[in-house]
Amino acid sequence: EPAPTMTRETLSLLVLTLVSLCSLLQAEVVSLDDSNHDEVLKNNEIVFVNFYAEWCRFSQQLKPIFAEASEKFANAKGKVVFASVDSDKQSGISSRYHVNKYPTLKLFRNGELVKKEYRSQRSVAALTEYIQKQVDSAIQVYGDENQLKQHLDSKKRHVIAGFVEPSGTEFNNFKKAAGILREECVFHQGPALAGQAPKSIKFVGQNSQVQEPYPQDLANFDQLKSWLTERCVPLVREITFENAEELTEEGLPFLILFKHPDDKDSEKIFSEAVVREIADQKKTINCLVADGKRFAHPLHHLGKAEKDLPVIAIDSFRHMYLFESMPALSQAGKLRQFVLDLHSGKLHREFHHGPDAATVQVQVDPNGAPETQPPPSVFEKLKPSYNRYSLVNKDEL
């Protein structure tokens, strides 16, 4: 029998399928291993990396989506690279970036890991939009001081750079720092303002309460980035269900003020105490404010309820420890000693034989002496988990 005649609709469908397959074949996702990892990160401004596992079905579903998104940037050679890491075969690379869930998407800018990994929708459109935003400049250009003032949102932190010409080592360092900290501060560039020297940078805090010129050499990128990071990333941040996993991944214990959502006074008192007492402990503990109504579960573990707010506690990711009381914040050194006692192990030792059996779990040691344990960590359970992933609508918690 003669072969059936192909209809116009069938032919059109076949052509579209072939075009789609060709597009995917042209998409270049670079496989990273020990031989090329450093070179790829060093020689490209933006590297978007998919850490996957062959046995993970979500990883398999993401592969063609990731590849199709990479095709959108096929003409951005040297600027944007989509890359992948087989986390089973390249376990050393995955361990270096603390990847323990799949697929994980991380961004590198100028060879440096960006703090916030990608946690949004896993679709071609969403991935493309995300990378395009990374490609777009993080710097807002102003022509004069009046134009600048129109863009100074009082609720945000700003960095103002007085560069007439956007070129040179100093400006390039500013541009790199702006790319890394674009989620934390708003960066502006234009003519030097009144009283501002050419080729200079000034930090402006929320509500313009802090205005501080950069005092060091702009040619030293590491110093500039460190100075800006200290100012753009606040000492006290808000923890929500949306960012909890991100904060746990930083690996630092939590010092948390649980407060009523309408309570502004306790947040101000807490923030002032943090700045006054433990500003130098930023690298050892995360200072956070939480909605005590939404985070009722950890309060319950501490033996507290909404009526007890505000409440201050540390979650070490092993146990939770209550601070004495809100009024104790006014006592010099009290909050600082609380944090130092955590790091020295004193909080745990004291709780181990604590007197308040109502708020601790009583255990019995082999010798028959009663032992106590502080309440177990709640936020440790919010760390990355294999059962928290969906492909398209990725709901972390």
N, C-alpha and C positions, 0 to 999 in steps of 0.2 A: 504494500500500500504506500502511496505517496505520503510524505510527511505533512502534517497539518500546517496550513498557512498561519504564520505569526500575525496576530492582530496588531494594529498601530498602538493600542494601549499597552500590550505586552512588550512591544519593542521599546516604547518610551520608558517603561518600568525597568527594563534590562539596562538601558543606557544610564539611567539615574543610579542604578545599583553599582555599575562599573565605575562611574565618576566618583561615587562615594568611597568605593574601595581604593581607587587610585589616590584619593586625597589622604586616606589613612596610611597608605603605603609611603606617601611622601612625607608624612609627619615624622619628625625626628625627635625621639625621646632618647637621650643619651643614658646608657647604663653606667652607673658609677661603681668603681671598685678601687682597690688600693693603688692601682697603677695610674689612674686618671683623676681621682677625686680632687686633689689639691689644685691641679692644673685647671680643671673646669671651673671651680669656684673662684680661682684667682683671676682668670681671663675673661670673665663675664660679669656684667653689672648685676644682673638678676638671674638667679638660678632657683627654679621651682622644682622641688624634689618630692617624688612619690615613693615613700617607704612602703613596700608591699610584701606579702607572703604568698607563694604560689598556692598553698592549701586554703587560703582565705577566699571565700566566694565573693565577698565585697571587693577584695583586691582585684579579682578577675573581672568584675563588673565595671570597675573604675578604669581599667586599662584602656579600652577604646575611647572612653570619654576624655581621658587625660591626653591621649594621642591626638584626638580631633581638636582639642583646645590648643595643643602645641602648634598645630598647623596655622592657626591665626597669627602666629608670630614667626612664621618661617622666614620673613624678610628682616628680622631683627637680630641677625647673626652678630655675636659679640656683645649684644646688649641683653637679650633674653634667651635662656636655655631651659627647656623642660627636661628633667632628668629623673631617673628612677634608681632605687636600690632594692635588690633582692635581699631582704633582711635575714633570710636563712643562710644564703651563701656569703653575704657580706655582713656578718654579725658584728664585726669590729666597728664598722661605720655606724650601724644602727645603735650600738651601745654608746658610742661617742656622743650621740645626740639624744640619748635616753629614750629611744623609741621602744615602746612595749605594747603597741596596739596597731592594728592594720585595717585599712591603709591610713597612714599618717602623712599629711602634706605640710612640708616646711619650706620656708623661703629664706634664701641667702642673698644678701646685698653686699657687693664688693668683697665677697669671700667671708662675710660675717653673718652668723645666724641671726635672723630677726626674732625677737623675743616671742612674739605672738604667732603661733602656727595657724594655718588656715583651718577654720572650723565651720565654714558656711556650706551652702548647698553644693552637692556634687553633680553639677551639670556642666555642659560645654559653655553655655551662656554665662553661668556664674563664675566659672574658672577664668573665662576670657575677660570678664569685667574686672575681676580681682587683679589679674596681672596687668591689665591696661591702666588701672589706678596706680599700680606700682611703677609703671613706665612714666606716667604723667608726672610732671615736676611737683615736688612737695613744697615748693617755694612760691609764695604769692608776691608778685612784683608790684610796687607802688611808685607813683611818679613824684608825689610830694607828701608833706605831713598831713594835709587834710584828707587826701585819699587813703593814707594809711589808717587814720582814725576811724574811718568808716568800716574797716575790717577787723578792728580790735574788739572782739567779743569778750566782755568782761568776765564771762564764766570760764574762759580758757586761759592757758598759759601761752605766751608768745615769745618768739626770738626775733629780734629786729637786727638785720645786718646792713651796715652802711657801705655798700659797694656800688659805685657808679657803673663800673664795667664788670659783668659777670664772668670773670676770667682770672687766671692766676692760681697759685698754690693755695693761698688763703681762702679764696672763694670756693675752690674745689673741695677743700676740707669742710667748709660750711655746708656745701651741697651734699656731701656724703653723710654728715651728721644729721642733716634734715631728712634724708631718706630713711635712716635708721630710726629716728625718733618722731616720725611724721604722725604717729598715732597719739603721741603724748603732748606735743606742742604744735602751735601754728607758726610757721616760719615765713618771714617777710624779708624782701631785699629791695633796696632802692638807694637814693641819695642819702648821705649821712644827715641825721637830724641835727637840730640846733644843739650845740654842746657835745655832739658825738663826732669823734675823729673819723676820717676816711679809713676804710678797711677795718671796721670795728663791729663788735657784736654786743647787743644788750638784751638781757632777759627781763621780761615784764610778767609778773605773776598775776593771778586772778584779781580782778577789781583794781589792778595797777598798784596793789599794796606793796609789792616788791619791784624795784627797778634797779638792776644790777649790771654794770658793764663787765664784760669779760676781761680779766686782768692779765692774761698770759699771751704767749706767742701764738698767733693764728696758724703759723706754719707747722705746729705740732698737733697732728690730728688726734692722737690718743689723749692728750691733755684736754683738747677742746671737747671731745666726745664725753669724757668723764665729767667735765664741768657741767655740760648741758644735761647729761643724764641725771645728775644729782638734783637739778632744778626742775626738769620736765617731769620726772617721775616723783609724785608727791610721797611724803613719808606715810600719810594715812590715806588709804583707798577704800572704796566701798566694795564689799563682796556681795555678789548676787548669785542666784542659781545659774545664770548664764555664764558668768566668768569664774565660777568656783574651780572647775577643773584646771583652767589656765593658771590660777593662782597656786593650786596644789603642786602643779608641775614645776614651780620655781623652787620647791624643795625646802622652803623655810617654814618653821613653826608659825602659827597664827597667834597674834595678840589681838583679840576681838572685843570691841564694844558692841554689845547687843542693846539696842535702844528702840523706843517706840518711834514709828515713822514720823510723827509730828514733833518729836523732841529734837530741837536744834541746839539747846544749851549744852546738853551732855556731850554732844559731838564736838563742840567748840572747846569745852574744858578738856576733853580727852586729847584732842589734837594738840592743844597747847602743852599739855603734859608730855606728850610724845616728843615734841620738838625740844622741850626744855630738858627732859631727862634721858632720852635714849636715841637722840639723833645719830649718834655714832654707832648704833647697833643695826643700822639699816641692812647690812649684809648678813645679819644673823636672825632676823625675825621680820615677819610681815605684819604691819600694823593696819588693822582693818575696822570698818564700821559695818554692822549688819542690821537689817530690819528684824527686830526681835519677834514680830508677829509671823513673818515668813519663815524665820529660822527657829520655830518653836521646838523642833526636835532636839537640837543640841542643848537648848535651855533645859529641856526635860531631863536629859542625861546629867545635867549639873544640879538637878533637884530644884530648878527654878521654873517660873511661869511668867506670863505677861505682866502680872501684878507686881513682879519683882524688878522690872526694868527700871533704870538701866543696870546692866550686869557686865562685868569685865572678866574675861577668862583667856587662858592660853590653851590652844590645842597643839600638842607636840607631834601629832600624827600617831602617837601611841596612847596618850592619855590627855584628859582635860583637867585644868587646874583653875580654881576660882581666885580672882583677886579679892582682897579684903573687902573693899566697898568703894563706891563712887567718891564719897568725901575724902577717902585716903589719898586720892590723887593730889590733893593740895599739900600733903606732907612731903617735904623735900626728900628726894631719894627713894621714896616708897615704890614707885613704879619701876625705877631702874633696878632696884634690888630684886623685885619680882622676876624681871627678865633674866638678870644674872643668876638668880637661884635656879632657873630652869636649866641654863647651860652648865652649871656646876653639878647638877643632879640633886641639889638640895630639895627642890620641890617634890621630886619623886621619893626621896628618902623620908621626908617628913610625912608624906601621905601614906607611906608604907606602914607606919604605925600611927596613923591619924586617929584623933579622938572621936570624930563625928561619924559614927557608924550609920547614920541616917542617909548620908550622901555618898557613902563609899560601899564597895562590895567586899564583904568579909570573907576571907579565906582562912584556911588552917594550914600551918606549915607542918613538916614531918615531925617536929618536936612537940607539937600540940599547942604552941603559942599562937594566939590570934594574929592574923596579918590583914592588912587592908590594902586595897588598890584604888587609886583615883578612877573616876569614870573613864571608860574607854573613849578613844577619839571617834568623833563622828565624821569630821572632814576627811579623815583618811579614806573613808569609804567613797568619797567623791573623786578620788584619784582615777586615772584612766582605767577603763575596764573593757574587756572584750565584748560584753553584752550591751554596750551603750551606742553601738554604731548602726545607723541605717545609711543607705547610699545617697538618697536625694534630699530628704528632709532629715537632717542629722540632729536629733534631739539629744543633747549631752546627758541631761539628768531626767 
